[in-house]
Amino acid sequence: MPRRAAELKNAGPLNPAAIWPFLRVISCWGDGHAEIARANLVRRFPGVIVQPKGLLATEACVTIPLPG
């Protein structure tokens, strides 16, 4: 895929949206110490939903995100 390879080569690390043009949702930790990183994701991926997780554990997903 030479065309896509050229797009990725020109994307650069400061434009991650060019690497993932069809990205619609980022699911990540977003509270406490992760708040700074979550805010950075929101800034770097305009138009992408950043869905912060509440409480996650290896035993179960404890938080169920609801539209709101």
PDB file of N, CA, C and O in Angstrom:
ATOM      1  N   MET A   1       0.831  -1.170   0.000  1.00  0.00           N
ATOM      2  CA  MET A   1       0.000   0.000   0.000  1.00  0.00           C
ATOM      3  C   MET A   1       0.886   1.247   0.000  1.00  0.00           C
ATOM      4  O   MET A   1       1.020   1.914   1.026  1.00  0.00           O
ATOM      5  N   PRO A   2       1.483   1.558  -1.134  1.00  0.00           N
ATOM      6  CA  PRO A   2       2.413   2.683  -1.204  1.00  0.00           C
ATOM      7  C   PRO A   2       1.793   4.024  -0.817  1.00  0.00           C
ATOM      8  O   PRO A   2       2.447   4.864  -0.199  1.00  0.00           O
ATOM      9  N   ARG A   3       0.540   4.215  -1.182  1.00  0.00           N
ATOM     10  CA  ARG A   3      -0.105   5.498  -0.852  1.00  0.00           C
ATOM     11  C   ARG A   3      -0.232   5.672   0.662  1.00  0.00           C
ATOM     12  O   ARG A   3       0.070   6.735   1.205  1.00  0.00           O
ATOM     13  N   ARG A   4      -0.684   4.611   1.330  1.00  0.00           N
ATOM     14  CA  ARG A   4      -0.824   4.692   2.791  1.00  0.00           C
ATOM     15  C   ARG A   4       0.538   4.824   3.459  1.00  0.00           C
ATOM     16  O   ARG A   4       0.669   5.542   4.450  1.00  0.00           O
ATOM     17  N   ALA A   5       1.539   4.154   2.942  1.00  0.00           N
ATOM     18  CA  ALA A   5       2.891   4.273   3.487  1.00  0.00           C
ATOM     19  C   ALA A   5       3.376   5.716   3.393  1.00  0.00           C
ATOM     20  O   ALA A   5       3.997   6.220   4.329  1.00  0.00           O
ATOM     21  N   ALA A   6       3.103   6.381   2.286  1.00  0.00           N
ATOM     22  CA  ALA A   6       3.499   7.785   2.132  1.00  0.00           C
ATOM     23  C   ALA A   6       2.734   8.676   3.108  1.00  0.00           C
ATOM     24  O   ALA A   6       3.307   9.608   3.672  1.00  0.00           O
ATOM     25  N   GLU A   7       1.436   8.396   3.313  1.00  0.00           N
ATOM     26  CA  GLU A   7       0.654   9.170   4.279  1.00  0.00           C
ATOM     27  C   GLU A   7       1.243   9.038   5.679  1.00  0.00           C
ATOM     28  O   GLU A   7       1.383  10.029   6.396  1.00  0.00           O
ATOM     29  N   LEU A   8       1.585   7.821   6.062  1.00  0.00           N
ATOM     30  CA  LEU A   8       2.148   7.594   7.391  1.00  0.00           C
ATOM     31  C   LEU A   8       3.516   8.239   7.536  1.00  0.00           C
ATOM     32  O   LEU A   8       3.841   8.778   8.594  1.00  0.00           O
ATOM     33  N   LYS A   9       4.313   8.187   6.489  1.00  0.00           N
ATOM     34  CA  LYS A   9       5.641   8.804   6.538  1.00  0.00           C
ATOM     35  C   LYS A   9       5.526  10.306   6.753  1.00  0.00           C
ATOM     36  O   LYS A   9       6.351  10.894   7.453  1.00  0.00           O
ATOM     37  N   ASN A  10       4.516  10.932   6.161  1.00  0.00           N
ATOM     38  CA  ASN A  10       4.347  12.372   6.273  1.00  0.00           C
ATOM     39  C   ASN A  10       3.520  12.791   7.490  1.00  0.00           C
ATOM     40  O   ASN A  10       3.444  13.980   7.801  1.00  0.00           O
ATOM     41  N   ALA A  11       2.900  11.831   8.180  1.00  0.00           N
ATOM     42  CA  ALA A  11       2.024  12.161   9.308  1.00  0.00           C
ATOM     43  C   ALA A  11       2.798  12.786  10.461  1.00  0.00           C
ATOM     44  O   ALA A  11       2.401  13.829  10.981  1.00  0.00           O
ATOM     45  N   GLY A  12       3.871  12.172  10.854  1.00  0.00           N
ATOM     46  CA  GLY A  12       4.663  12.703  11.957  1.00  0.00           C
ATOM     47  C   GLY A  12       3.998  12.498  13.311  1.00  0.00           C
ATOM     48  O   GLY A  12       2.788  12.287  13.385  1.00  0.00           O
ATOM     49  N   PRO A  13       4.777  12.559  14.371  1.00  0.00           N
ATOM     50  CA  PRO A  13       4.253  12.294  15.714  1.00  0.00           C
ATOM     51  C   PRO A  13       3.366  13.395  16.271  1.00  0.00           C
ATOM     52  O   PRO A  13       2.661  13.167  17.254  1.00  0.00           O
ATOM     53  N   LEU A  14       3.379  14.573  15.679  1.00  0.00           N
ATOM     54  CA  LEU A  14       2.571  15.670  16.197  1.00  0.00           C
ATOM     55  C   LEU A  14       1.158  15.688  15.613  1.00  0.00           C
ATOM     56  O   LEU A  14       0.340  16.529  15.986  1.00  0.00           O
ATOM     57  N   ASN A  15       0.878  14.770  14.710  1.00  0.00           N
ATOM     58  CA  ASN A  15      -0.448  14.702  14.091  1.00  0.00           C
ATOM     59  C   ASN A  15      -0.963  13.264  14.132  1.00  0.00           C
ATOM     60  O   ASN A  15      -1.088  12.626  13.087  1.00  0.00           O
ATOM     61  N   PRO A  16      -1.263  12.744  15.326  1.00  0.00           N
ATOM     62  CA  PRO A  16      -1.699  11.342  15.411  1.00  0.00           C
ATOM     63  C   PRO A  16      -3.021  11.075  14.708  1.00  0.00           C
ATOM     64  O   PRO A  16      -3.281   9.938  14.316  1.00  0.00           O
ATOM     65  N   ALA A  17      -3.858  12.082  14.538  1.00  0.00           N
ATOM     66  CA  ALA A  17      -5.123  11.878  13.838  1.00  0.00           C
ATOM     67  C   ALA A  17      -4.889  11.469  12.383  1.00  0.00           C
ATOM     68  O   ALA A  17      -5.736  10.804  11.788  1.00  0.00           O
ATOM     69  N   ALA A  18      -3.756  11.857  11.808  1.00  0.00           N
ATOM     70  CA  ALA A  18      -3.435  11.444  10.440  1.00  0.00           C
ATOM     71  C   ALA A  18      -3.080   9.966  10.385  1.00  0.00           C
ATOM     72  O   ALA A  18      -3.239   9.329   9.344  1.00  0.00           O
ATOM     73  N   ILE A  19      -2.605   9.418  11.489  1.00  0.00           N
ATOM     74  CA  ILE A  19      -2.258   7.999  11.531  1.00  0.00           C
ATOM     75  C   ILE A  19      -3.517   7.152  11.628  1.00  0.00           C
ATOM     76  O   ILE A  19      -3.599   6.088  11.015  1.00  0.00           O
ATOM     77  N   TRP A  20      -4.500   7.618  12.394  1.00  0.00           N
ATOM     78  CA  TRP A  20      -5.762   6.903  12.582  1.00  0.00           C
ATOM     79  C   TRP A  20      -6.921   7.784  12.119  1.00  0.00           C
ATOM     80  O   TRP A  20      -7.651   8.310  12.959  1.00  0.00           O
ATOM     81  N   PRO A  21      -7.112   7.961  10.819  1.00  0.00           N
ATOM     82  CA  PRO A  21      -8.129   8.892  10.332  1.00  0.00           C
ATOM     83  C   PRO A  21      -9.574   8.459  10.619  1.00  0.00           C
ATOM     84  O   PRO A  21     -10.479   9.293  10.595  1.00  0.00           O
ATOM     85  N   PHE A  22      -9.796   7.189  10.885  1.00  0.00           N
ATOM     86  CA  PHE A  22     -11.159   6.711  11.120  1.00  0.00           C
ATOM     87  C   PHE A  22     -11.436   6.437  12.597  1.00  0.00           C
ATOM     88  O   PHE A  22     -12.464   5.853  12.941  1.00  0.00           O
ATOM     89  N   LEU A  23     -10.529   6.855  13.460  1.00  0.00           N
ATOM     90  CA  LEU A  23     -10.699   6.656  14.898  1.00  0.00           C
ATOM     91  C   LEU A  23     -11.877   7.485  15.386  1.00  0.00           C
ATOM     92  O   LEU A  23     -11.958   8.678  15.093  1.00  0.00           O
ATOM     93  N   ARG A  24     -12.786   6.871  16.124  1.00  0.00           N
ATOM     94  CA  ARG A  24     -13.968   7.583  16.603  1.00  0.00           C
ATOM     95  C   ARG A  24     -14.063   7.631  18.126  1.00  0.00           C
ATOM     96  O   ARG A  24     -14.637   8.568  18.682  1.00  0.00           O
ATOM     97  N   VAL A  25     -13.491   6.602  18.820  1.00  0.00           N
ATOM     98  CA  VAL A  25     -13.582   6.537  20.279  1.00  0.00           C
ATOM     99  C   VAL A  25     -12.250   6.077  20.849  1.00  0.00           C
ATOM    100  O   VAL A  25     -11.643   5.129  20.351  1.00  0.00           O
ATOM    101  N   ILE A  26     -11.801   6.755  21.899  1.00  0.00           N
ATOM    102  CA  ILE A  26     -10.650   6.313  22.678  1.00  0.00           C
ATOM    103  C   ILE A  26     -11.179   6.009  24.073  1.00  0.00           C
ATOM    104  O   ILE A  26     -11.759   6.876  24.726  1.00  0.00           O
ATOM    105  N   SER A  27     -10.981   4.794  24.520  1.00  0.00           N
ATOM    106  CA  SER A  27     -11.433   4.373  25.841  1.00  0.00           C
ATOM    107  C   SER A  27     -10.200   4.234  26.723  1.00  0.00           C
ATOM    108  O   SER A  27      -9.308   3.437  26.434  1.00  0.00           O
ATOM    109  N   CYS A  28     -10.154   5.011  27.798  1.00  0.00           N
ATOM    110  CA  CYS A  28      -8.951   5.029  28.632  1.00  0.00           C
ATOM    111  C   CYS A  28      -9.282   5.489  30.047  1.00  0.00           C
ATOM    112  O   CYS A  28     -10.377   5.981  30.317  1.00  0.00           O
ATOM    113  N   TRP A  29      -8.313   5.317  30.942  1.00  0.00           N
ATOM    114  CA  TRP A  29      -8.472   5.887  32.271  1.00  0.00           C
ATOM    115  C   TRP A  29      -8.493   7.396  32.127  1.00  0.00           C
ATOM    116  O   TRP A  29      -7.802   7.949  31.271  1.00  0.00           O
ATOM    117  N   GLY A  30      -9.274   8.065  32.951  1.00  0.00           N
ATOM    118  CA  GLY A  30      -9.372   9.506  32.795  1.00  0.00           C
ATOM    119  C   GLY A  30      -9.513  10.286  34.087  1.00  0.00           C
ATOM    120  O   GLY A  30      -9.686  11.504  34.054  1.00  0.00           O
ATOM    121  N   ASP A  31      -9.444   9.614  35.220  1.00  0.00           N
ATOM    122  CA  ASP A  31      -9.607  10.292  36.502  1.00  0.00           C
ATOM    123  C   ASP A  31      -8.287  10.292  37.271  1.00  0.00           C
ATOM    124  O   ASP A  31      -7.347   9.575  36.928  1.00  0.00           O
ATOM    125  N   GLY A  32      -8.244  11.099  38.297  1.00  0.00           N
ATOM    126  CA  GLY A  32      -7.070  11.132  39.172  1.00  0.00           C
ATOM    127  C   GLY A  32      -5.816  11.522  38.413  1.00  0.00           C
ATOM    128  O   GLY A  32      -5.780  12.549  37.735  1.00  0.00           O
ATOM    129  N   HIS A  33      -4.784  10.690  38.531  1.00  0.00           N
ATOM    130  CA  HIS A  33      -3.497  10.980  37.891  1.00  0.00           C
ATOM    131  C   HIS A  33      -3.577  10.912  36.361  1.00  0.00           C
ATOM    132  O   HIS A  33      -2.735  11.486  35.671  1.00  0.00           O
ATOM    133  N   ALA A  34      -4.578  10.220  35.837  1.00  0.00           N
ATOM    134  CA  ALA A  34      -4.719  10.075  34.379  1.00  0.00           C
ATOM    135  C   ALA A  34      -5.398  11.283  33.736  1.00  0.00           C
ATOM    136  O   ALA A  34      -5.469  11.364  32.510  1.00  0.00           O
ATOM    137  N   GLU A  35      -5.894  12.213  34.532  1.00  0.00           N
ATOM    138  CA  GLU A  35      -6.615  13.374  33.994  1.00  0.00           C
ATOM    139  C   GLU A  35      -5.759  14.199  33.027  1.00  0.00           C
ATOM    140  O   GLU A  35      -6.258  14.651  31.996  1.00  0.00           O
ATOM    141  N   ILE A  36      -4.501  14.395  33.343  1.00  0.00           N
ATOM    142  CA  ILE A  36      -3.619  15.188  32.471  1.00  0.00           C
ATOM    143  C   ILE A  36      -3.453  14.501  31.120  1.00  0.00           C
ATOM    144  O   ILE A  36      -3.529  15.150  30.077  1.00  0.00           O
ATOM    145  N   ALA A  37      -3.227  13.198  31.138  1.00  0.00           N
ATOM    146  CA  ALA A  37      -3.064  12.451  29.884  1.00  0.00           C
ATOM    147  C   ALA A  37      -4.370  12.446  29.085  1.00  0.00           C
ATOM    148  O   ALA A  37      -4.343  12.559  27.860  1.00  0.00           O
ATOM    149  N   ARG A  38      -5.516  12.315  29.771  1.00  0.00           N
ATOM    150  CA  ARG A  38      -6.802  12.330  29.077  1.00  0.00           C
ATOM    151  C   ARG A  38      -7.031  13.677  28.403  1.00  0.00           C
ATOM    152  O   ARG A  38      -7.497  13.735  27.265  1.00  0.00           O
ATOM    153  N   ALA A  39      -6.701  14.758  29.106  1.00  0.00           N
ATOM    154  CA  ALA A  39      -6.856  16.093  28.520  1.00  0.00           C
ATOM    155  C   ALA A  39      -5.968  16.243  27.285  1.00  0.00           C
ATOM    156  O   ALA A  39      -6.360  16.891  26.315  1.00  0.00           O
ATOM    157  N   ASN A  40      -4.782  15.652  27.316  1.00  0.00           N
ATOM    158  CA  ASN A  40      -3.882  15.704  26.165  1.00  0.00           C
ATOM    159  C   ASN A  40      -4.479  14.933  24.984  1.00  0.00           C
ATOM    160  O   ASN A  40      -4.369  15.375  23.840  1.00  0.00           O
ATOM    161  N   LEU A  41      -5.104  13.797  25.248  1.00  0.00           N
ATOM    162  CA  LEU A  41      -5.761  13.038  24.171  1.00  0.00           C
ATOM    163  C   LEU A  41      -6.882  13.844  23.533  1.00  0.00           C
ATOM    164  O   LEU A  41      -7.023  13.870  22.310  1.00  0.00           O
ATOM    165  N   VAL A  42      -7.679  14.502  24.372  1.00  0.00           N
ATOM    166  CA  VAL A  42      -8.785  15.321  23.853  1.00  0.00           C
ATOM    167  C   VAL A  42      -8.241  16.410  22.931  1.00  0.00           C
ATOM    168  O   VAL A  42      -8.813  16.681  21.876  1.00  0.00           O
ATOM    169  N   ARG A  43      -7.144  17.025  23.332  1.00  0.00           N
ATOM    170  CA  ARG A  43      -6.545  18.094  22.528  1.00  0.00           C
ATOM    171  C   ARG A  43      -5.959  17.554  21.225  1.00  0.00           C
ATOM    172  O   ARG A  43      -6.099  18.182  20.175  1.00  0.00           O
ATOM    173  N   ARG A  44      -5.309  16.400  21.286  1.00  0.00           N
ATOM    174  CA  ARG A  44      -4.630  15.861  20.109  1.00  0.00           C
ATOM    175  C   ARG A  44      -5.557  15.143  19.134  1.00  0.00           C
ATOM    176  O   ARG A  44      -5.198  14.928  17.977  1.00  0.00           O
ATOM    177  N   PHE A  45      -6.751  14.772  19.603  1.00  0.00           N
ATOM    178  CA  PHE A  45      -7.702  14.072  18.745  1.00  0.00           C
ATOM    179  C   PHE A  45      -9.034  14.825  18.715  1.00  0.00           C
ATOM    180  O   PHE A  45     -10.023  14.340  19.265  1.00  0.00           O
ATOM    181  N   PRO A  46      -9.076  15.992  18.088  1.00  0.00           N
ATOM    182  CA  PRO A  46     -10.342  16.732  18.023  1.00  0.00           C
ATOM    183  C   PRO A  46     -11.388  15.935  17.245  1.00  0.00           C
ATOM    184  O   PRO A  46     -11.092  15.326  16.218  1.00  0.00           O
ATOM    185  N   GLY A  47     -12.605  15.956  17.756  1.00  0.00           N
ATOM    186  CA  GLY A  47     -13.687  15.244  17.097  1.00  0.00           C
ATOM    187  C   GLY A  47     -13.791  13.772  17.469  1.00  0.00           C
ATOM    188  O   GLY A  47     -14.730  13.094  17.050  1.00  0.00           O
ATOM    189  N   VAL A  48     -12.837  13.268  18.251  1.00  0.00           N
ATOM    190  CA  VAL A  48     -12.869  11.873  18.694  1.00  0.00           C
ATOM    191  C   VAL A  48     -13.412  11.849  20.120  1.00  0.00           C
ATOM    192  O   VAL A  48     -13.002  12.651  20.957  1.00  0.00           O
ATOM    193  N   ILE A  49     -14.322  10.941  20.390  1.00  0.00           N
ATOM    194  CA  ILE A  49     -14.865  10.800  21.741  1.00  0.00           C
ATOM    195  C   ILE A  49     -13.811  10.146  22.624  1.00  0.00           C
ATOM    196  O   ILE A  49     -13.303   9.075  22.294  1.00  0.00           O
ATOM    197  N   VAL A  50     -13.482  10.783  23.742  1.00  0.00           N
ATOM    198  CA  VAL A  50     -12.581  10.177  24.719  1.00  0.00           C
ATOM    199  C   VAL A  50     -13.455   9.741  25.884  1.00  0.00           C
ATOM    200  O   VAL A  50     -13.999  10.567  26.617  1.00  0.00           O
ATOM    201  N   GLN A  51     -13.578   8.430  26.041  1.00  0.00           N
ATOM    202  CA  GLN A  51     -14.472   7.842  27.033  1.00  0.00           C
ATOM    203  C   GLN A  51     -13.661   7.397  28.242  1.00  0.00           C
ATOM    204  O   GLN A  51     -13.035   6.337  28.215  1.00  0.00           O
ATOM    205  N   PRO A  52     -13.666   8.208  29.312  1.00  0.00           N
ATOM    206  CA  PRO A  52     -12.879   7.822  30.485  1.00  0.00           C
ATOM    207  C   PRO A  52     -13.519   6.652  31.219  1.00  0.00           C
ATOM    208  O   PRO A  52     -14.741   6.544  31.311  1.00  0.00           O
ATOM    209  N   LYS A  53     -12.680   5.799  31.726  1.00  0.00           N
ATOM    210  CA  LYS A  53     -13.131   4.662  32.520  1.00  0.00           C
ATOM    211  C   LYS A  53     -13.143   5.064  33.976  1.00  0.00           C
ATOM    212  O   LYS A  53     -12.312   5.858  34.418  1.00  0.00           O
ATOM    213  N   GLY A  54     -14.060   4.529  34.703  1.00  0.00           N
ATOM    214  CA  GLY A  54     -14.117   4.760  36.139  1.00  0.00           C
ATOM    215  C   GLY A  54     -13.254   3.746  36.852  1.00  0.00           C
ATOM    216  O   GLY A  54     -12.048   3.947  36.997  1.00  0.00           O
ATOM    217  N   LEU A  55     -13.848   2.672  37.292  1.00  0.00           N
ATOM    218  CA  LEU A  55     -13.150   1.641  38.041  1.00  0.00           C
ATOM    219  C   LEU A  55     -13.049   0.395  37.180  1.00  0.00           C
ATOM    220  O   LEU A  55     -14.067  -0.174  36.787  1.00  0.00           O
ATOM    221  N   LEU A  56     -11.840  -0.029  36.887  1.00  0.00           N
ATOM    222  CA  LEU A  56     -11.615  -1.266  36.145  1.00  0.00           C
ATOM    223  C   LEU A  56     -10.767  -2.184  37.001  1.00  0.00           C
ATOM    224  O   LEU A  56      -9.872  -1.732  37.715  1.00  0.00           O
ATOM    225  N   ALA A  57     -11.045  -3.444  36.930  1.00  0.00           N
ATOM    226  CA  ALA A  57     -10.274  -4.433  37.664  1.00  0.00           C
ATOM    227  C   ALA A  57     -10.095  -5.657  36.781  1.00  0.00           C
ATOM    228  O   ALA A  57     -10.840  -5.846  35.820  1.00  0.00           O
ATOM    229  N   THR A  58      -9.123  -6.479  37.099  1.00  0.00           N
ATOM    230  CA  THR A  58      -8.915  -7.689  36.302  1.00  0.00           C
ATOM    231  C   THR A  58     -10.070  -8.672  36.480  1.00  0.00           C
ATOM    232  O   THR A  58     -10.295  -9.526  35.623  1.00  0.00           O
ATOM    233  N   GLU A  59     -10.801  -8.555  37.588  1.00  0.00           N
ATOM    234  CA  GLU A  59     -11.909  -9.475  37.840  1.00  0.00           C
ATOM    235  C   GLU A  59     -13.154  -9.122  37.032  1.00  0.00           C
ATOM    236  O   GLU A  59     -13.927 -10.004  36.656  1.00  0.00           O
ATOM    237  N   ALA A  60     -13.345  -7.838  36.768  1.00  0.00           N
ATOM    238  CA  ALA A  60     -14.579  -7.434  36.085  1.00  0.00           C
ATOM    239  C   ALA A  60     -14.502  -5.980  35.654  1.00  0.00           C
ATOM    240  O   ALA A  60     -13.720  -5.192  36.186  1.00  0.00           O
ATOM    241  N   CYS A  61     -15.325  -5.648  34.687  1.00  0.00           N
ATOM    242  CA  CYS A  61     -15.518  -4.252  34.325  1.00  0.00           C
ATOM    243  C   CYS A  61     -16.604  -3.721  35.260  1.00  0.00           C
ATOM    244  O   CYS A  61     -17.758  -4.140  35.167  1.00  0.00           O
ATOM    245  N   VAL A  62     -16.249  -2.819  36.143  1.00  0.00           N
ATOM    246  CA  VAL A  62     -17.173  -2.356  37.163  1.00  0.00           C
ATOM    247  C   VAL A  62     -17.952  -1.131  36.709  1.00  0.00           C
ATOM    248  O   VAL A  62     -19.058  -0.883  37.190  1.00  0.00           O
ATOM    249  N   THR A  63     -17.387  -0.369  35.793  1.00  0.00           N
ATOM    250  CA  THR A  63     -18.049   0.827  35.294  1.00  0.00           C
ATOM    251  C   THR A  63     -18.717   0.518  33.970  1.00  0.00           C
ATOM    252  O   THR A  63     -18.096  -0.058  33.077  1.00  0.00           O
ATOM    253  N   ILE A  64     -19.971   0.894  33.839  1.00  0.00           N
ATOM    254  CA  ILE A  64     -20.697   0.736  32.582  1.00  0.00           C
ATOM    255  C   ILE A  64     -21.035   2.130  32.089  1.00  0.00           C
ATOM    256  O   ILE A  64     -21.886   2.798  32.675  1.00  0.00           O
ATOM    257  N   PRO A  65     -20.375   2.592  31.003  1.00  0.00           N
ATOM    258  CA  PRO A  65     -20.647   3.946  30.523  1.00  0.00           C
ATOM    259  C   PRO A  65     -22.045   4.051  29.920  1.00  0.00           C
ATOM    260  O   PRO A  65     -22.436   3.228  29.093  1.00  0.00           O
ATOM    261  N   LEU A  66     -22.771   5.043  30.328  1.00  0.00           N
ATOM    262  CA  LEU A  66     -24.109   5.287  29.807  1.00  0.00           C
ATOM    263  C   LEU A  66     -24.129   6.625  29.076  1.00  0.00           C
ATOM    264  O   LEU A  66     -23.447   7.565  29.484  1.00  0.00           O
ATOM    265  N   PRO A  67     -24.907   6.717  28.000  1.00  0.00           N
ATOM    266  CA  PRO A  67     -24.995   8.015  27.323  1.00  0.00           C
ATOM    267  C   PRO A  67     -25.585   9.044  28.275  1.00  0.00           C
ATOM    268  O   PRO A  67     -26.473   8.750  29.076  1.00  0.00           O
ATOM    269  N   GLY A  68     -25.068  10.244  28.163  1.00  0.00           N
ATOM    270  CA  GLY A  68     -25.619  11.140  29.119  1.00  0.00           C
ATOM    271  C   GLY A  68     -25.434  12.558  28.876  1.00  0.00           C
ATOM    272  O   GLY A  68     -25.888  13.384  29.667  1.00  0.00           O
TER     273      GLY A  68
END
